């Protein structure tokens, strides 16, 4: 069936749209400014819309313009800052008696513009309706503030826009409040920091939406959206205007680039695109900093300026309740000659403020006082300080400033936000010059959500949050009498990133320089340097090693040296993990860290780690035995209990472990070789499979067959721990099933468990082919974003019995099975493993020996193993 033929205006419009976009693409590629290209796009859209309008007028009204109707562009179309594939937002403003004519025009516009290839947002309103909707819906208000006349009756448009402006001025307080709240909700969805690693150019903090917010608030308060007009009115400072114009040019050009690359509307700057743009725009990088990281540093500089300017503009124009201000004044007390402190805010008296704001020592002492009393700094006071500090030439801090800074660091309270403000003013990098290099420095992986500087400040904030935490970690934080060293260490712990050398080693040197510059005593400098050098030690030991092995804990205790250092390091590690991003500090990780802490502290207090472990283990075994006595348990179950290591005893509830032991004992007594027990774990929202297998003389390849079974089912392994009880292998896997994001149904679980048992019980059966599946819950990125090297390390020093093989790599479908198979083919015996996967990275640790029980001591043998593991990691799982 043949559809209706397209009209001439549509056919011409399609050709014109295609040619126009190509012209815009060429001008963009030639290096034109973003606003120039956006103006070209807007002109193109104007021409297309007006041609359809004129054709509709010709068809329905003989070429005459119908009375009482105005065609209005609004939103981005009204601002004329369109990207190549932006929507065209249109509205017909209609007087009541012109409704019938307007409907004919509306039908032509919506039909023909869509047929041409434009995405059109369309509405038809009377002036009264449009204004009424603006007062009740901030989204409609913000769009209509950018209204621009296109065609029809200019008188109708002028009356509508005058009513909108006057109505907004009368309601400015409520409108600004609603605008700020709506923007806060949007930021929470798209990113409440400008330091997100895959930002949305429009909606993430510091993006185009914040520039638009200034325009919208300007309309509500002054009746103006134009930034230059707001500057002339004194609503914007010269500095903020300059920063916003520069940022606007950068962001508009970048948005045009995203549209052209995708050939569609696109605003998310993902990691593969970041790399491609950095290359195409000619970023060269520098020592230790990739071109993409250099590009993103500029991006973060731009969005940071936008964020601060937008925040202060909003604060300047937000009306505060008079009663609240009066109460604040009435209940305030004077501190010295110039500072007043109320119930919730602290501020400087107006008569002293200008002189006060230019003195860095006084500003730092003022911030320390605000932090000590957990008070907010009054907006006018901070705005004056901000202006004065922006004009102050950068100079090395004097002794008074350093003392005030250390006083600020000594307490929790609102320390994190205050450090963020110092960073905003570039004062932080005057106190700690190394902070300048970390400003906006990208951490190019999915694991870290924030840039280096944002992460460091968030780590301080995470630690100060422990002040009100009833947990053991909160008690440890509160026990620290002087928190200065902890806060300073967190603030600088990652400043060694962006160099070719290991960032902990570089960071330790930076820590010594910082300590000497801040005039810390030699002992404090040594502790600060040690904290930075060892700030990853807790993660390495807790997440990658067998804490049941006394040698592991003893080696860690030697590195730490004292209970005071242990508590500093533990709190530092937890705060660091919490600041990485949502979902990183899991309950599983907290349990491992707590286990390591308790074992190490027990050693420091008693000097007898083994005795303590045995006592704890015996106590838990007695609880499990009590449950075994309640049920008909065979002797084999009790025998297995005596072999269960402390890690399993601590991980399981006594009653659940008793049930597992009975099930395993009965199965083994019945002659079964393998058993696969399942349980849904709500904490990580993952299925947990416990695989038990009697290995007999076959000690190589078991782990490979289990991982192969999961791989063939298309299941992703998030975490795994394996232990050996005499000749029984007891492996635990936490997995995600892409077919069942929630708990899988019984038939799926049955299929998985049968696959595991079959492949273990029939060792000669070939492994089935793996299912082709993307990583669970993530979109697959180009391998071009994998910029960190795969690493394979060997450790024969920590343990006498095993070689510890550590592997860092980017995750791939089926990677763990390929690693396990490589170890099997190398005839290595696997005694213990910890597998941890987070987002795009895996960190796996294997305790291995040769078949005769020897460590891997020969350099050539180690190189053979390294080469084999690197080879399987480099294999494309889609081959």
Secondary structure, 3 states (H helix, E strand, C coil): CCCCCCCHHHHHHHHHHHHHHHHHHHHHHCCCCHHHHHHHHHHHHHHHHHHHHHHHHHHHHCCCCCCCEEEEECHHHHHCCCCCCCCEEEEEEECHHHHHHHHHHHHHHHHHHHHHCCCEEEEEECHHHHHHHHHHCHHHHHHHCCCEEEEECHHHHHHHHHHHHHHHHHCHHHHHHHHHHHHHHHHHHHCCCCCCCCCECCCCCCCHHHHHHHHHHHHHHHCCCCHHHHHHCCCCCHHHHHHHHHHHHHHHHHHHHHHHHHCCCCCECCHHHHHHHHHHCCCCCECCECHHHHHHHHHHHHHHHHHHHHHHHHHHCCCCCHHHHHHHHHCCEEECCCEEECCCEEEECHHHHHHHHCCHHHHHHHHHHHHHCCCEECHHHHHHHHHHHHHCCCCCCCHHHHHHHHHHHCCCCCHHHHHHHHHHCCCHHHHCCCHHHHCCCCCCCCCCCCCHHHHHHHHHHHHHHHHHCCCHHHHHHHHCCCCHHHHHHHHHCCCCCCCCCCHHHHHHHHHHHHHHHCCCCHHHHHHHHHHHHCCCHHHHHHHHCCCCCHHHHHHHHHHHCCHHHHHHHHHHHHHHHHCCCCCCCCHHHHHHHHHHHHHHHHHHHHCCHHHHHHHHHHHHHHHHHHHHHCCCCCHHHHHHHHHCCHHHHHHCCHHHHHHHHHHHHHHHHCCCCEEEEEEEECCCCEEEEEEEEECCCCCCCHHHHHHHHHHHCCEEEEEEEEEEECCEEEEEEEEEECCECCCCCHHHHHHHHHHHHHHHHCCCCCCCCCCCCCCCCCCCCCHHHCCCCCEEEEECCCCCCCEEEEEEEECCCCHHHHHHHHHHHCCCEEEEEEEEEECCEEEEEEEEECCCCCCCCCHHHHHHHHHHHHHHHHCCCCC
